[in-house]
Amino acid sequence: MPIQRWADEPIEELTPLIGRQVVNTEMMTIARIHLSAGAIVPSHSHPHEQVATVLEGRLRFVVGDEVHLVARGDSMLVPSGVSHDVEALEDSLVLDVFAPVRDDWVRGDDAYLRRGSD
């Protein structure tokens, strides 16, 4: 089984405030999302289950009609098909796990991320 070294993965710049590193397995996508303070991930939904774990920083998640402040060490569970958006309240690093694989990201259908916070 290969070892994943995040330090070896390039950071893809989606906007000046959002960067992403991605690893896909057969059944899931794991991503490290780099968010500068003030970054916005606009409201969107997807058919994937998502667990977002804050490794550094603090975020404001709106999931459905509920607002959550999520800080270092916290995980936010986002059910499949539920609209959500995120605001970085400070510089943050988030580990996102999705199941199944984010095939939209593989195809490049992730325009909602690229028009986030410019």
Biopython code that builds the backbone (N, CA, C, O; Angstrom):
import numpy as np
from Bio.PDB.StructureBuilder import StructureBuilder

atoms = [
    (1, "MET", "N", (0.847, -1.187, 0.000)),
    (1, "MET", "CA", (0.000, 0.000, 0.000)),
    (1, "MET", "C", (0.885, 1.241, 0.000)),
    (1, "MET", "O", (1.762, 1.355, 0.857)),
    (2, "PRO", "N", (0.692, 2.169, -0.922)),
    (2, "PRO", "CA", (1.534, 3.371, -0.985)),
    (2, "PRO", "C", (1.244, 4.336, 0.161)),
    (2, "PRO", "O", (0.145, 4.359, 0.714)),
    (3, "ILE", "N", (2.247, 5.120, 0.498)),
    (3, "ILE", "CA", (2.105, 6.160, 1.517)),
    (3, "ILE", "C", (1.782, 7.474, 0.818)),
    (3, "ILE", "O", (2.417, 7.832, -0.174)),
    (4, "GLN", "N", (0.796, 8.184, 1.339)),
    (4, "GLN", "CA", (0.429, 9.493, 0.808)),
    (4, "GLN", "C", (1.181, 10.560, 1.587)),
    (4, "GLN", "O", (1.036, 10.651, 2.806)),
    (5, "ARG", "N", (1.964, 11.348, 0.919)),
    (5, "ARG", "CA", (2.673, 12.457, 1.553)),
    (5, "ARG", "C", (2.113, 13.766, 0.994)),
    (5, "ARG", "O", (2.366, 14.132, -0.153)),
    (6, "TRP", "N", (1.349, 14.455, 1.835)),
    (6, "TRP", "CA", (0.730, 15.701, 1.389)),
    (6, "TRP", "C", (1.774, 16.713, 0.951)),
    (6, "TRP", "O", (1.515, 17.527, 0.065)),
    (7, "ALA", "N", (2.954, 16.670, 1.563)),
    (7, "ALA", "CA", (4.016, 17.612, 1.189)),
    (7, "ALA", "C", (4.453, 17.420, -0.261)),
    (7, "ALA", "O", (5.008, 18.338, -0.864)),
    (8, "ASP", "N", (4.208, 16.234, -0.827)),
    (8, "ASP", "CA", (4.579, 15.956, -2.213)),
    (8, "ASP", "C", (3.481, 16.324, -3.213)),
    (8, "ASP", "O", (3.721, 16.352, -4.420)),
    (9, "GLU", "N", (2.283, 16.605, -2.713)),
    (9, "GLU", "CA", (1.155, 16.930, -3.591)),
    (9, "GLU", "C", (1.114, 18.426, -3.858)),
    (9, "GLU", "O", (1.151, 19.213, -2.912)),
    (10, "PRO", "N", (1.038, 18.843, -5.116)),
    (10, "PRO", "CA", (0.941, 20.280, -5.392)),
    (10, "PRO", "C", (-0.403, 20.833, -4.904)),
    (10, "PRO", "O", (-1.401, 20.115, -4.837)),
    (11, "ILE", "N", (-0.401, 22.110, -4.570)),
    (11, "ILE", "CA", (-1.644, 22.795, -4.183)),
    (11, "ILE", "C", (-2.202, 23.459, -5.436)),
    (11, "ILE", "O", (-1.575, 24.339, -6.025)),
    (12, "GLU", "N", (-3.388, 23.020, -5.828)),
    (12, "GLU", "CA", (-4.068, 23.604, -6.986)),
    (12, "GLU", "C", (-4.768, 24.884, -6.529)),
    (12, "GLU", "O", (-5.613, 24.838, -5.635)),
    (13, "GLU", "N", (-4.427, 26.022, -7.132)),
    (13, "GLU", "CA", (-5.065, 27.280, -6.778)),
    (13, "GLU", "C", (-6.398, 27.377, -7.505)),
    (13, "GLU", "O", (-6.444, 27.440, -8.733)),
    (14, "LEU", "N", (-7.489, 27.388, -6.729)),
    (14, "LEU", "CA", (-8.825, 27.517, -7.303)),
    (14, "LEU", "C", (-9.225, 28.979, -7.412)),
    (14, "LEU", "O", (-9.832, 29.394, -8.399)),
    (15, "THR", "N", (-8.883, 29.754, -6.396)),
    (15, "THR", "CA", (-9.033, 31.209, -6.386)),
    (15, "THR", "C", (-7.821, 31.733, -5.618)),
    (15, "THR", "O", (-7.056, 30.937, -5.073)),
    (16, "PRO", "N", (-7.630, 33.036, -5.561)),
    (16, "PRO", "CA", (-6.509, 33.545, -4.761)),
    (16, "PRO", "C", (-6.602, 33.183, -3.276)),
    (16, "PRO", "O", (-5.597, 33.243, -2.566)),
    (17, "LEU", "N", (-7.786, 32.809, -2.799)),
    (17, "LEU", "CA", (-7.976, 32.497, -1.376)),
    (17, "LEU", "C", (-8.227, 31.015, -1.091)),
    (17, "LEU", "O", (-8.308, 30.623, 0.073)),
    (18, "ILE", "N", (-8.351, 30.187, -2.128)),
    (18, "ILE", "CA", (-8.677, 28.768, -1.939)),
    (18, "ILE", "C", (-7.721, 27.902, -2.741)),
    (18, "ILE", "O", (-7.555, 28.089, -3.946)),
    (19, "GLY", "N", (-7.093, 26.948, -2.056)),
    (19, "GLY", "CA", (-6.237, 25.971, -2.712)),
    (19, "GLY", "C", (-6.681, 24.569, -2.331)),
    (19, "GLY", "O", (-7.355, 24.371, -1.320)),
    (20, "ARG", "N", (-6.295, 23.597, -3.151)),
    (20, "ARG", "CA", (-6.788, 22.229, -2.925)),
    (20, "ARG", "C", (-5.715, 21.222, -3.298)),
    (20, "ARG", "O", (-5.021, 21.371, -4.304)),
    (21, "GLN", "N", (-5.591, 20.193, -2.468)),
    (21, "GLN", "CA", (-4.801, 18.998, -2.764)),
    (21, "GLN", "C", (-5.768, 17.834, -2.721)),
    (21, "GLN", "O", (-6.600, 17.758, -1.817)),
    (22, "VAL", "N", (-5.675, 16.911, -3.693)),
    (22, "VAL", "CA", (-6.674, 15.848, -3.800)),
    (22, "VAL", "C", (-6.011, 14.500, -4.026)),
    (22, "VAL", "O", (-5.043, 14.370, -4.775)),
    (23, "VAL", "N", (-6.565, 13.506, -3.353)),
    (23, "VAL", "CA", (-6.199, 12.109, -3.598)),
    (23, "VAL", "C", (-7.504, 11.344, -3.773)),
    (23, "VAL", "O", (-8.412, 11.449, -2.949)),
    (24, "ASN", "N", (-7.587, 10.576, -4.848)),
    (24, "ASN", "CA", (-8.754, 9.735, -5.083)),
    (24, "ASN", "C", (-8.364, 8.276, -4.903)),
    (24, "ASN", "O", (-7.313, 7.840, -5.371)),
    (25, "THR", "N", (-9.224, 7.526, -4.217)),
    (25, "THR", "CA", (-9.088, 6.085, -4.161)),
    (25, "THR", "C", (-10.197, 5.511, -5.026)),
    (25, "THR", "O", (-10.876, 6.249, -5.739)),
    (26, "GLU", "N", (-10.379, 4.232, -4.970)),
    (26, "GLU", "CA", (-11.445, 3.614, -5.757)),
    (26, "GLU", "C", (-12.830, 4.024, -5.257)),
    (26, "GLU", "O", (-13.777, 4.095, -6.041)),
    (27, "MET", "N", (-12.951, 4.295, -3.947)),
    (27, "MET", "CA", (-14.266, 4.521, -3.351)),
    (27, "MET", "C", (-14.475, 5.912, -2.747)),
    (27, "MET", "O", (-15.599, 6.260, -2.388)),
    (28, "MET", "N", (-13.402, 6.717, -2.628)),
    (28, "MET", "CA", (-13.573, 8.012, -1.977)),
    (28, "MET", "C", (-12.556, 9.020, -2.481)),
    (28, "MET", "O", (-11.567, 8.684, -3.133)),
    (29, "THR", "N", (-12.844, 10.269, -2.149)),
    (29, "THR", "CA", (-11.941, 11.381, -2.413)),
    (29, "THR", "C", (-11.549, 11.979, -1.070)),
    (29, "THR", "O", (-12.391, 12.197, -0.198)),
    (30, "ILE", "N", (-10.252, 12.239, -0.923)),
    (30, "ILE", "CA", (-9.737, 12.914, 0.259)),
    (30, "ILE", "C", (-9.059, 14.187, -0.238)),
    (30, "ILE", "O", (-8.253, 14.147, -1.168)),
    (31, "ALA", "N", (-9.388, 15.306, 0.383)),
    (31, "ALA", "CA", (-8.821, 16.577, -0.059)),
    (31, "ALA", "C", (-8.394, 17.406, 1.136)),
    (31, "ALA", "O", (-9.049, 17.416, 2.179)),
    (32, "ARG", "N", (-7.283, 18.099, 0.961)),
    (32, "ARG", "CA", (-6.889, 19.125, 1.919)),
    (32, "ARG", "C", (-7.227, 20.453, 1.252)),
    (32, "ARG", "O", (-6.722, 20.771, 0.175)),
    (33, "ILE", "N", (-8.089, 21.219, 1.909)),
    (33, "ILE", "CA", (-8.539, 22.499, 1.386)),
    (33, "ILE", "C", (-7.870, 23.598, 2.204)),
    (33, "ILE", "O", (-8.003, 23.650, 3.427)),
    (34, "HIS", "N", (-7.153, 24.472, 1.512)),
    (34, "HIS", "CA", (-6.452, 25.595, 2.127)),
    (34, "HIS", "C", (-7.312, 26.836, 1.903)),
    (34, "HIS", "O", (-7.555, 27.230, 0.762)),
    (35, "LEU", "N", (-7.767, 27.444, 2.983)),
    (35, "LEU", "CA", (-8.652, 28.608, 2.906)),
    (35, "LEU", "C", (-8.021, 29.782, 3.635)),
    (35, "LEU", "O", (-7.729, 29.688, 4.827)),
    (36, "SER", "N", (-7.809, 30.874, 2.939)),
    (36, "SER", "CA", (-7.346, 32.094, 3.595)),
    (36, "SER", "C", (-8.542, 32.775, 4.246)),
    (36, "SER", "O", (-9.679, 32.598, 3.809)),
    (37, "ALA", "N", (-8.282, 33.553, 5.287)),
    (37, "ALA", "CA", (-9.356, 34.276, 5.970)),
    (37, "ALA", "C", (-10.183, 35.047, 4.952)),
    (37, "ALA", "O", (-9.634, 35.731, 4.087)),
    (38, "GLY", "N", (-11.491, 34.937, 5.055)),
    (38, "GLY", "CA", (-12.398, 35.622, 4.140)),
    (38, "GLY", "C", (-12.810, 34.801, 2.933)),
    (38, "GLY", "O", (-13.697, 35.206, 2.183)),
    (39, "ALA", "N", (-12.177, 33.651, 2.735)),
    (39, "ALA", "CA", (-12.549, 32.792, 1.600)),
    (39, "ALA", "C", (-13.987, 32.313, 1.763)),
    (39, "ALA", "O", (-14.446, 32.023, 2.868)),
    (40, "ILE", "N", (-14.679, 32.239, 0.637)),
    (40, "ILE", "CA", (-16.069, 31.767, 0.613)),
    (40, "ILE", "C", (-16.164, 30.608, -0.367)),
    (40, "ILE", "O", (-15.757, 30.717, -1.524)),
    (41, "VAL", "N", (-16.707, 29.497, 0.114)),
    (41, "VAL", "CA", (-17.115, 28.407, -0.780)),
    (41, "VAL", "C", (-18.620, 28.593, -0.943)),
    (41, "VAL", "O", (-19.371, 28.375, 0.008)),
    (42, "PRO", "N", (-19.075, 28.994, -2.137)),
    (42, "PRO", "CA", (-20.488, 29.331, -2.330)),
    (42, "PRO", "C", (-21.411, 28.130, -2.109)),
    (42, "PRO", "O", (-20.984, 26.975, -2.141)),
    (43, "SER", "N", (-22.655, 28.436, -1.890)),
    (43, "SER", "CA", (-23.660, 27.397, -1.663)),
    (43, "SER", "C", (-23.695, 26.421, -2.839)),
    (43, "SER", "O", (-23.726, 26.814, -4.005)),
    (44, "HIS", "N", (-23.689, 25.146, -2.490)),
    (44, "HIS", "CA", (-23.724, 24.078, -3.495)),
    (44, "HIS", "C", (-24.177, 22.798, -2.809)),
    (44, "HIS", "O", (-24.239, 22.732, -1.581)),
    (45, "SER", "N", (-24.484, 21.811, -3.584)),
    (45, "SER", "CA", (-24.792, 20.481, -3.049)),
    (45, "SER", "C", (-24.194, 19.460, -4.004)),
    (45, "SER", "O", (-23.858, 19.775, -5.146)),
    (46, "HIS", "N", (-24.069, 18.243, -3.519)),
    (46, "HIS", "CA", (-23.529, 17.150, -4.335)),
    (46, "HIS", "C", (-24.048, 15.836, -3.781)),
    (46, "HIS", "O", (-24.475, 15.776, -2.628)),
    (47, "PRO", "N", (-24.018, 14.790, -4.582)),
    (47, "PRO", "CA", (-24.565, 13.503, -4.138)),
    (47, "PRO", "C", (-23.613, 12.731, -3.219)),
    (47, "PRO", "O", (-23.881, 11.578, -2.882)),
    (48, "HIS", "N", (-22.528, 13.347, -2.820)),
    (48, "HIS", "CA", (-21.522, 12.677, -2.001)),
    (48, "HIS", "C", (-21.751, 12.991, -0.526)),
    (48, "HIS", "O", (-22.126, 14.112, -0.181)),
    (49, "GLU", "N", (-21.527, 12.004, 0.346)),
    (49, "GLU", "CA", (-21.440, 12.290, 1.761)),
    (49, "GLU", "C", (-20.099, 12.988, 1.989)),
    (49, "GLU", "O", (-19.119, 12.699, 1.302)),
    (50, "GLN", "N", (-20.063, 13.899, 2.950)),
    (50, "GLN", "CA", (-18.842, 14.655, 3.206)),
    (50, "GLN", "C", (-18.606, 14.761, 4.702)),
    (50, "GLN", "O", (-19.530, 15.021, 5.474)),
    (51, "VAL", "N", (-17.365, 14.556, 5.100)),
    (51, "VAL", "CA", (-16.935, 14.856, 6.459)),
    (51, "VAL", "C", (-15.785, 15.840, 6.331)),
    (51, "VAL", "O", (-14.752, 15.527, 5.739)),
    (52, "ALA", "N", (-15.968, 17.032, 6.888)),
    (52, "ALA", "CA", (-14.957, 18.087, 6.839)),
    (52, "ALA", "C", (-14.367, 18.246, 8.236)),
    (52, "ALA", "O", (-15.079, 18.602, 9.175)),
    (53, "THR", "N", (-13.074, 17.983, 8.376)),
    (53, "THR", "CA", (-12.401, 18.101, 9.658)),
    (53, "THR", "C", (-11.446, 19.289, 9.612)),
    (53, "THR", "O", (-10.566, 19.358, 8.754)),
    (54, "VAL", "N", (-11.628, 20.214, 10.537)),
    (54, "VAL", "CA", (-10.783, 21.405, 10.582)),
    (54, "VAL", "C", (-9.474, 21.040, 11.280)),
    (54, "VAL", "O", (-9.457, 20.691, 12.460)),
    (55, "LEU", "N", (-8.384, 21.127, 10.527)),
    (55, "LEU", "CA", (-7.054, 20.849, 11.073)),
    (55, "LEU", "C", (-6.438, 22.104, 11.679)),
    (55, "LEU", "O", (-5.702, 22.037, 12.663)),
    (56, "GLU", "N", (-6.751, 23.253, 11.076)),
    (56, "GLU", "CA", (-6.282, 24.555, 11.565)),
    (56, "GLU", "C", (-7.351, 25.580, 11.238)),
    (56, "GLU", "O", (-8.016, 25.482, 10.206)),
    (57, "GLY", "N", (-7.522, 26.569, 12.115)),
    (57, "GLY", "CA", (-8.409, 27.680, 11.817)),
    (57, "GLY", "C", (-9.817, 27.519, 12.341)),
    (57, "GLY", "O", (-10.093, 26.723, 13.239)),
    (58, "ARG", "N", (-10.709, 28.317, 11.739)),
    (58, "ARG", "CA", (-12.110, 28.363, 12.157)),
    (58, "ARG", "C", (-12.979, 28.713, 10.969)),
    (58, "ARG", "O", (-12.646, 29.600, 10.183)),
    (59, "LEU", "N", (-14.108, 28.004, 10.839)),
    (59, "LEU", "CA", (-15.010, 28.171, 9.699)),
    (59, "LEU", "C", (-16.439, 28.398, 10.161)),
    (59, "LEU", "O", (-16.830, 28.002, 11.260)),
    (60, "ARG", "N", (-17.207, 29.044, 9.296)),
    (60, "ARG", "CA", (-18.654, 29.155, 9.470)),
    (60, "ARG", "C", (-19.284, 28.318, 8.368)),
    (60, "ARG", "O", (-19.162, 28.643, 7.187)),
    (61, "PHE", "N", (-19.956, 27.245, 8.753)),
    (61, "PHE", "CA", (-20.661, 26.367, 7.814)),
    (61, "PHE", "C", (-22.141, 26.677, 7.889)),
    (61, "PHE", "O", (-22.691, 26.822, 8.981)),
    (62, "VAL", "N", (-22.793, 26.781, 6.743)),
    (62, "VAL", "CA", (-24.252, 26.797, 6.689)),
    (62, "VAL", "C", (-24.639, 25.523, 5.954)),
    (62, "VAL", "O", (-24.334, 25.356, 4.773)),
    (63, "VAL", "N", (-25.315, 24.629, 6.664)),
    (63, "VAL", "CA", (-25.735, 23.342, 6.109)),
    (63, "VAL", "C", (-27.254, 23.311, 6.181)),
    (63, "VAL", "O", (-27.840, 23.287, 7.263)),
    (64, "GLY", "N", (-27.880, 23.314, 5.007)),
    (64, "GLY", "CA", (-29.338, 23.462, 4.989)),
    (64, "GLY", "C", (-29.658, 24.834, 5.545)),
    (64, "GLY", "O", (-29.190, 25.841, 5.013)),
    (65, "ASP", "N", (-30.450, 24.893, 6.609)),
    (65, "ASP", "CA", (-30.773, 26.184, 7.229)),
    (65, "ASP", "C", (-30.115, 26.336, 8.598)),
    (65, "ASP", "O", (-30.509, 27.198, 9.384)),
    (66, "GLU", "N", (-29.107, 25.498, 8.889)),
    (66, "GLU", "CA", (-28.414, 25.561, 10.175)),
    (66, "GLU", "C", (-27.022, 26.165, 10.013)),
    (66, "GLU", "O", (-26.294, 25.838, 9.076)),
    (67, "VAL", "N", (-26.665, 27.054, 10.943)),
    (67, "VAL", "CA", (-25.353, 27.688, 10.945)),
    (67, "VAL", "C", (-24.510, 27.037, 12.042)),
    (67, "VAL", "O", (-24.973, 26.854, 13.168)),
    (68, "HIS", "N", (-23.264, 26.689, 11.698)),
    (68, "HIS", "CA", (-22.356, 26.030, 12.641)),
    (68, "HIS", "C", (-20.997, 26.716, 12.590)),
    (68, "HIS", "O", (-20.472, 26.981, 11.509)),
    (69, "LEU", "N", (-20.424, 27.004, 13.762)),
    (69, "LEU", "CA", (-19.045, 27.453, 13.846)),
    (69, "LEU", "C", (-18.205, 26.214, 14.125)),
    (69, "LEU", "O", (-18.438, 25.497, 15.098)),
    (70, "VAL", "N", (-17.230, 25.974, 13.264)),
    (70, "VAL", "CA", (-16.431, 24.752, 13.329)),
    (70, "VAL", "C", (-14.976, 25.168, 13.495)),
    (70, "VAL", "O", (-14.449, 25.943, 12.697)),
    (71, "ALA", "N", (-14.328, 24.645, 14.542)),
    (71, "ALA", "CA", (-12.963, 25.046, 14.861)),
    (71, "ALA", "C", (-12.024, 23.840, 14.822)),
    (71, "ALA", "O", (-12.452, 22.701, 14.638)),
    (72, "ARG", "N", (-10.751, 24.120, 14.998)),
    (72, "ARG", "CA", (-9.708, 23.093, 14.981)),
    (72, "ARG", "C", (-10.121, 21.888, 15.832)),
    (72, "ARG", "O", (-10.500, 22.025, 16.995)),
    (73, "GLY", "N", (-10.038, 20.723, 15.225)),
    (73, "GLY", "CA", (-10.389, 19.488, 15.915)),
    (73, "GLY", "C", (-11.840, 19.078, 15.750)),
    (73, "GLY", "O", (-12.212, 17.974, 16.147)),
    (74, "ASP", "N", (-12.673, 19.942, 15.170)),
    (74, "ASP", "CA", (-14.089, 19.632, 14.948)),
    (74, "ASP", "C", (-14.285, 19.058, 13.549)),
    (74, "ASP", "O", (-13.541, 19.369, 12.619)),
    (75, "SER", "N", (-15.308, 18.212, 13.426)),
    (75, "SER", "CA", (-15.708, 17.685, 12.119)),
    (75, "SER", "C", (-17.149, 18.054, 11.845)),
    (75, "SER", "O", (-18.000, 17.979, 12.731)),
    (76, "MET", "N", (-17.418, 18.454, 10.614)),
    (76, "MET", "CA", (-18.768, 18.785, 10.157)),
    (76, "MET", "C", (-19.211, 17.686, 9.212)),
    (76, "MET", "O", (-18.513, 17.391, 8.242)),
    (77, "LEU", "N", (-20.351, 17.077, 9.472)),
    (77, "LEU", "CA", (-20.899, 16.041, 8.607)),
    (77, "LEU", "C", (-21.943, 16.674, 7.705)),
    (77, "LEU", "O", (-22.900, 17.288, 8.176)),
    (78, "VAL", "N", (-21.745, 16.513, 6.385)),
    (78, "VAL", "CA", (-22.666, 17.086, 5.400)),
    (78, "VAL", "C", (-23.320, 15.924, 4.661)),
    (78, "VAL", "O", (-22.647, 15.195, 3.933)),
    (79, "PRO", "N", (-24.624, 15.746, 4.844)),
    (79, "PRO", "CA", (-25.312, 14.644, 4.165)),
    (79, "PRO", "C", (-25.367, 14.846, 2.653)),
    (79, "PRO", "O", (-25.280, 15.971, 2.161)),
    (80, "SER", "N", (-25.506, 13.783, 1.954)),
    (80, "SER", "CA", (-25.661, 13.790, 0.500)),
    (80, "SER", "C", (-26.845, 14.661, 0.101)),
    (80, "SER", "O", (-27.927, 14.559, 0.680)),
    (81, "GLY", "N", (-26.628, 15.529, -0.906)),
    (81, "GLY", "CA", (-27.719, 16.311, -1.483)),
    (81, "GLY", "C", (-28.134, 17.549, -0.717)),
    (81, "GLY", "O", (-29.059, 18.238, -1.145)),
    (82, "VAL", "N", (-27.487, 17.863, 0.404)),
    (82, "VAL", "CA", (-27.877, 19.022, 1.210)),
    (82, "VAL", "C", (-27.021, 20.232, 0.815)),
    (82, "VAL", "O", (-25.795, 20.142, 0.754)),
    (83, "SER", "N", (-27.677, 21.354, 0.550)),
    (83, "SER", "CA", (-26.956, 22.585, 0.199)),
    (83, "SER", "C", (-26.137, 23.065, 1.389)),
    (83, "SER", "O", (-26.578, 22.997, 2.536)),
    (84, "HIS", "N", (-24.928, 23.554, 1.090)),
    (84, "HIS", "CA", (-24.066, 24.072, 2.136)),
    (84, "HIS", "C", (-23.095, 25.088, 1.556)),
    (84, "HIS", "O", (-22.767, 25.049, 0.370)),
    (85, "ASP", "N", (-22.641, 26.001, 2.415)),
    (85, "ASP", "CA", (-21.594, 26.944, 2.049)),
    (85, "ASP", "C", (-20.680, 27.121, 3.241)),
    (85, "ASP", "O", (-21.025, 26.759, 4.366)),
    (86, "VAL", "N", (-19.496, 27.689, 2.979)),
    (86, "VAL", "CA", (-18.476, 27.814, 4.015)),
    (86, "VAL", "C", (-17.815, 29.187, 3.898)),
    (86, "VAL", "O", (-17.569, 29.678, 2.796)),
    (87, "GLU", "N", (-17.534, 29.793, 5.040)),
    (87, "GLU", "CA", (-16.733, 31.017, 5.101)),
    (87, "GLU", "C", (-15.581, 30.770, 6.062)),
    (87, "GLU", "O", (-15.788, 30.301, 7.182)),
    (88, "ALA", "N", (-14.370, 31.086, 5.625)),
    (88, "ALA", "CA", (-13.198, 30.968, 6.493)),
    (88, "ALA", "C", (-13.123, 32.215, 7.372)),
    (88, "ALA", "O", (-12.948, 33.326, 6.871)),
    (89, "LEU", "N", (-13.255, 32.026, 8.676)),
    (89, "LEU", "CA", (-13.194, 33.145, 9.614)),
    (89, "LEU", "C", (-11.748, 33.526, 9.920)),
    (89, "LEU", "O", (-11.468, 34.628, 10.392)),
    (90, "GLU", "N", (-10.842, 32.601, 9.644)),
    (90, "GLU", "CA", (-9.404, 32.855, 9.739)),
    (90, "GLU", "C", (-8.718, 31.871, 8.803)),
    (90, "GLU", "O", (-9.363, 30.963, 8.278)),
    (91, "ASP", "N", (-7.421, 32.039, 8.591)),
    (91, "ASP", "CA", (-6.711, 31.084, 7.743)),
    (91, "ASP", "C", (-6.971, 29.678, 8.266)),
    (91, "ASP", "O", (-6.829, 29.417, 9.461)),
    (92, "SER", "N", (-7.353, 28.771, 7.366)),
    (92, "SER", "CA", (-7.789, 27.436, 7.795)),
    (92, "SER", "C", (-7.267, 26.358, 6.856)),
    (92, "SER", "O", (-7.003, 26.601, 5.678)),
    (93, "LEU", "N", (-7.129, 25.162, 7.413)),
    (93, "LEU", "CA", (-6.793, 23.966, 6.653)),
    (93, "LEU", "C", (-7.815, 22.910, 7.028)),
    (93, "LEU", "O", (-8.006, 22.609, 8.206)),
    (94, "VAL", "N", (-8.474, 22.345, 6.018)),
    (94, "VAL", "CA", (-9.571, 21.413, 6.242)),
    (94, "VAL", "C", (-9.280, 20.117, 5.502)),
    (94, "VAL", "O", (-8.867, 20.134, 4.342)),
    (95, "LEU", "N", (-9.495, 19.005, 6.173)),
    (95, "LEU", "CA", (-9.396, 17.699, 5.537)),
    (95, "LEU", "C", (-10.813, 17.242, 5.220)),
    (95, "LEU", "O", (-11.600, 16.962, 6.125)),
    (96, "ASP", "N", (-11.135, 17.167, 3.927)),
    (96, "ASP", "CA", (-12.458, 16.733, 3.473)),
    (96, "ASP", "C", (-12.377, 15.301, 2.976)),
    (96, "ASP", "O", (-11.467, 14.939, 2.230)),
    (97, "VAL", "N", (-13.335, 14.493, 3.397)),
    (97, "VAL", "CA", (-13.454, 13.121, 2.904)),
    (97, "VAL", "C", (-14.841, 12.998, 2.280)),
    (97, "VAL", "O", (-15.849, 13.338, 2.900)),
    (98, "PHE", "N", (-14.875, 12.508, 1.048)),
    (98, "PHE", "CA", (-16.121, 12.347, 0.299)),
    (98, "PHE", "C", (-16.280, 10.898, -0.123)),
    (98, "PHE", "O", (-15.307, 10.235, -0.481)),
    (99, "ALA", "N", (-17.510, 10.413, -0.080)),
    (99, "ALA", "CA", (-17.824, 9.099, -0.645)),
    (99, "ALA", "C", (-19.145, 9.223, -1.384)),
    (99, "ALA", "O", (-20.097, 9.791, -0.849)),
    (100, "PRO", "N", (-19.223, 8.706, -2.599)),
    (100, "PRO", "CA", (-18.135, 8.108, -3.370)),
    (100, "PRO", "C", (-17.182, 9.174, -3.910)),
    (100, "PRO", "O", (-17.244, 10.335, -3.507)),
    (101, "VAL", "N", (-16.307, 8.771, -4.820)),
    (101, "VAL", "CA", (-15.316, 9.657, -5.425)),
    (101, "VAL", "C", (-15.990, 10.891, -6.017)),
    (101, "VAL", "O", (-17.065, 10.796, -6.609)),
    (102, "ARG", "N", (-15.352, 12.053, -5.853)),
    (102, "ARG", "CA", (-15.853, 13.298, -6.449)),
    (102, "ARG", "C", (-15.566, 13.284, -7.937)),
    (102, "ARG", "O", (-14.622, 13.918, -8.408)),
    (103, "ASP", "N", (-16.391, 12.556, -8.669)),
    (103, "ASP", "CA", (-16.220, 12.435, -10.121)),
    (103, "ASP", "C", (-16.359, 13.790, -10.816)),
    (103, "ASP", "O", (-15.782, 14.000, -11.883)),
    (104, "ASP", "N", (-17.129, 14.722, -10.213)),
    (104, "ASP", "CA", (-17.226, 16.062, -10.792)),
    (104, "ASP", "C", (-15.870, 16.766, -10.745)),
    (104, "ASP", "O", (-15.516, 17.479, -11.684)),
    (105, "TRP", "N", (-15.115, 16.579, -9.677)),
    (105, "TRP", "CA", (-13.779, 17.165, -9.587)),
    (105, "TRP", "C", (-12.838, 16.500, -10.584)),
    (105, "TRP", "O", (-12.013, 17.166, -11.209)),
    (106, "VAL", "N", (-12.966, 15.190, -10.730)),
    (106, "VAL", "CA", (-12.121, 14.463, -11.682)),
    (106, "VAL", "C", (-12.360, 14.999, -13.090)),
    (106, "VAL", "O", (-11.416, 15.167, -13.863)),
    (107, "ARG", "N", (-13.640, 15.272, -13.426)),
    (107, "ARG", "CA", (-13.996, 15.804, -14.750)),
    (107, "ARG", "C", (-13.686, 17.289, -14.901)),
    (107, "ARG", "O", (-13.634, 17.798, -16.020)),
    (108, "GLY", "N", (-13.480, 17.987, -13.789)),
    (108, "GLY", "CA", (-13.256, 19.429, -13.843)),
    (108, "GLY", "C", (-14.532, 20.236, -13.745)),
    (108, "GLY", "O", (-14.536, 21.424, -14.066)),
    (109, "ASP", "N", (-15.627, 19.609, -13.304)),
    (109, "ASP", "CA", (-16.921, 20.293, -13.155)),
    (109, "ASP", "C", (-17.036, 20.915, -11.755)),
    (109, "ASP", "O", (-17.967, 20.602, -11.012)),
    (110, "ASP", "N", (-16.110, 21.775, -11.405)),
    (110, "ASP", "CA", (-16.084, 22.353, -10.066)),
    (110, "ASP", "C", (-16.051, 23.877, -10.125)),
    (110, "ASP", "O", (-15.379, 24.527, -9.325)),
    (111, "ALA", "N", (-16.783, 24.432, -11.077)),
    (111, "ALA", "CA", (-16.785, 25.887, -11.278)),
    (111, "ALA", "C", (-17.262, 26.633, -10.036)),
    (111, "ALA", "O", (-16.827, 27.761, -9.802)),
    (112, "TYR", "N", (-18.144, 26.036, -9.234)),
    (112, "TYR", "CA", (-18.640, 26.706, -8.035)),
    (112, "TYR", "C", (-17.479, 27.050, -7.099)),
    (112, "TYR", "O", (-17.518, 28.086, -6.434)),
    (113, "LEU", "N", (-16.464, 26.214, -7.035)),
    (113, "LEU", "CA", (-15.291, 26.492, -6.192)),
    (113, "LEU", "C", (-14.425, 27.588, -6.792)),
    (113, "LEU", "O", (-13.882, 28.424, -6.070)),
    (114, "ARG", "N", (-14.299, 27.583, -8.078)),
    (114, "ARG", "CA", (-13.398, 28.513, -8.755)),
    (114, "ARG", "C", (-13.946, 29.941, -8.795)),
    (114, "ARG", "O", (-13.192, 30.887, -9.026)),
    (115, "ARG", "N", (-15.237, 30.099, -8.574)),
    (115, "ARG", "CA", (-15.779, 31.467, -8.557)),
    (115, "ARG", "C", (-16.070, 31.907, -7.129)),
    (115, "ARG", "O", (-16.755, 32.908, -6.918)),
    (116, "GLY", "N", (-15.557, 31.173, -6.147)),
    (116, "GLY", "CA", (-15.758, 31.481, -4.720)),
    (116, "GLY", "C", (-15.311, 32.875, -4.366)),
    (116, "GLY", "O", (-15.970, 33.846, -4.737)),
    (117, "SER", "N", (-14.222, 32.999, -3.666)),
    (117, "SER", "CA", (-13.731, 34.296, -3.215)),
    (117, "SER", "C", (-12.531, 34.692, -4.044)),
    (117, "SER", "O", (-11.465, 34.087, -3.927)),
    (118, "ASP", "N", (-12.687, 35.672, -4.857)),
    (118, "ASP", "CA", (-11.595, 36.115, -5.740)),
    (118, "ASP", "C", (-10.829, 37.261, -5.142)),
    (118, "ASP", "O", (-9.881, 37.754, -5.752)),
]
sb = StructureBuilder()
sb.init_structure("model")
sb.init_model(0)
sb.init_chain("A")
sb.init_seg("    ")
for serial, (resi, resn, name, xyz) in enumerate(atoms, 1):
    if name == "N":
        sb.init_residue(resn, " ", resi, " ")
    sb.init_atom(name, np.array(xyz, "f"), 0.0, 1.0, " ", f" {name:<3s}", serial, name[0])
structure = sb.get_structure()
